[in-house]
Each structure stands twice: as C-alpha cells, then as structure tokens.
Amino acid sequence: MNCIDIRNQLLADPGSQDHAIRSHLNDCADCSRFANDLLVFESDLNRASKVEVPEGLASRILLRQRLAAEKNRRKKYGMATAAAFLLSFTVVISSFFSFNLGDVDSQTLEQVVLQHINDELYHLQDHKNLSVQQVNSVLKNHGNQLKALPGRTINYAGACPIRNNQGAHVIVGSDSGPITVLFMPGEFIESRSHLKDKRFQGVIVPTGHGSMAIVAEDPQQIEQLERELAAQIIDLS
Amino acid sequence: MSRAESTFEALVNAYSSDLYRYAYWLCKEQPLAEDLVQETYMRAWKSLDKLDKLESAKAWLFTILRRELSRHLGKQRMDLVALDHVTEEDPNLFHDGQLGKVETWVLRQALKKIEPQYLEPLLLQVIGGYNCDEIGEMIAIKKGAVMTRVCRARQQLRQLLLDDNPTKLRLVK
C-alpha cells in the first residue's frame, strides 16, 4: 500500500490496528504524523458529536414505558375479566337452554307432562273453586270450552307453557285428591297413551287442537274424569 | 419490577443518550430526535421478548431508531434530508471539552453539512462505536462501501473546516 492507500484506510478507521498500516506508519514519518493528527481530530469529533441530551430523557422514556405496561396490564385484566364473565355467562345460558329447552325437546310428551306437574306441585294445594266461566276464560285461547262439570270443583286454572306452545293447567277436585288436566294445543298424538312416575299416573288423549293430559295420584279417578270431560268439552275448531 | 422491566431500564440508562445523539445528527431537530428515541424505546419494549441476546441490544435499538426515522421522514429517503433543515445552535449549548466552545461549534456546523449518506455510517462509528463490518450489516451495505463513506465523511469534514476556518482548527493543516 502506498501513502494514499494508508491515509484512506486511516480515514475509514482512525484506530486501525491493521499490521500493514502499523508497519507503514513505523516507516513513514508523514503518514505517522497524519495518523496522530487524525486521532486527535477523532477525539475532537467524538466530543463534538456529544450534543447535550435533554434533561430527564431517560426518566420520560421509563415513565412512558411504565404507563404503557400498566395500561396493558389493565387491558389484559379487563379482557380476562370480560372473557371469564362471557365464559360464565355462556356456560350458564347453555346450561339453562340445555336443561330447559334441549332436554324438553328431547323428552317425550309423557315426560314433559310429568315434569310440568312435578314442577308445579303447589297448584295441587289450590282451592279456588272456580266457575266454569272462569275456566273457559283460560281455555278460550286454546280451542276448547267446558260446558259444565257437575259435582266437581275446579281448584285452579291458568295458562302455562307446554314445550313451545301456550297450554292451560287446570286442577279438578275429587274425593281422592286433586286431578291435573293439561290442555296442550299443538301436541298432536295418534292415540291415547299412558304415563306414570313414582307418584302420578295418567293418560294423554288426542283432542282437536292437540292433546289433553289427565293425571292424578289415584288412578281410579282418571278414567272417570276422562269420560266426564269427553262429554263436557266443546271443541271449537 | 419484572425482569423485562429491569432489562428495559438498563437499556434506557445505557443507550438512550447515544441514540438521542445519533437521531439528533440525522434529523437535526431536538424535539424530533427525542420523539424518535422515545418511539424507539416503546417499540423495543413491545418486542423485548424478541431480543435474543442482550449483547446485541444496542445494535437492535439503533436499527429500530433507523426505521423510526425513515417512518417519520415518510416518503423522503433518509439520505435526502434537505440541508435547509439544519438549524443554527447557540455555541453556549455545547459541553466544554478539549476543544473551545467556538471550535466545537465550528466542528458541529461542519458535521451538519456532511451529506447524510456519509454522515450516517460516520455517526455509527463515532457515536455507536461500531466497526465497518457491523455498520455494513446495520445499514445493509458492504464493508467496502462503508469504508468509502466514512472516509469521504472525514474528508468532507476536513475540507469544510479548512474552507470555513482555516486558522481556528488545529487538526487540519
């Protein structure tokens, strides 16, 4: 390398420890002086490049980072809370629907009737002694009307949901205990069927608008009431 | 304080001054330089988990800062920063050092006039302390090109100092 090459190398890297450069500097006084001057200049350049850093820059960076971290933590916590809430909500809603709708949908009509009666056992304690007109005011929306029930007391009559339709829940008194009659519009069956659980027994019979369940603890009362109702119910269809 | 936070704090304390100076000389505006450094550190914080080795943190930060600067300059390429943007500074702002205030001011004015494509590798060498190989990796040019640029940067500086202040500076003889 000649002097120009050496000086260009030094201008690119003033502190170079390259053997060829060091060797040349040992032999060339001019280049050695150039190299020494360049090192001084480099020191001045280094010093000149160190402009004053704004006071508190590092603190401001750290503050900003900590605020961002805190915000992120809050956001994560908020999202986690929201996710937990949403999950809980979903589980609850899913459970509700699977219990109240899914199971009902998969249940047979007999199971629906028995579950409904067992869920509303408190109606068996009613003793309202309703008139036929009062009962018919409940039944009128279901396509049936009752002419009369001689010798019977009607302890309760009310609208109630039966699966996806609005039905009517009627409690008729008897010597051996209350009898439940469920009018179930839209629940069409092909023929009369029986139902039974540990406490209740009953029948489901087809009607013009769906079906009707007659359920009691004493089975002897069921067929009797069924006959009476068959004679007294007017199908409005 | 988490481990990430203590690492981050160490990086701020160790390199924020160098990063600020590097940004300042490239954008030549104090508020913008500070904004760029803050943005650089915020980006670094968000991706601190991507930092494989602590030893490479400084180069990583410089690289983020370069990207930030490019982003701020928008469509303008970094090496096309107009020299009109150079602002005059009060010589009293400078630190006292081996050079006198006036000489330092003159040297800084000369530094501001260096073409950006030569200035950037020079700053990485002077402020960052990187060698030509490392600078080549950082700005994606070959080592030979880096050597040429820093050589020209120093030549330009020397020439500017000679032209402007032939008697005030001790080096350029």
Interface residues (C-beta under 8 A of the other chain):
Chain A: N8 Q9 L11 A12 D13 P14 D37 L38 V40 F41 E42 S43 D44 L45 N46 R47 A48 S49 K50 V51 E52 V53 P54 L57 A58 R60 I61 L62 R64 Q65 R66 A68 A69
Chain B: E5 F8 E9 V12 N13 S16 S17 Y20 R21 Y24 W25 Q30 E34 V37 Q38 Y41 M42 W45 L93 F94 H95 G97 Q98 L99 E103 T104 L107 R108 L111 L123 Q125 V126 I127 N131 C132 V146 M147 T148 V150 C151 R154 Q155 L157 R158 R170 L171 V172 K173
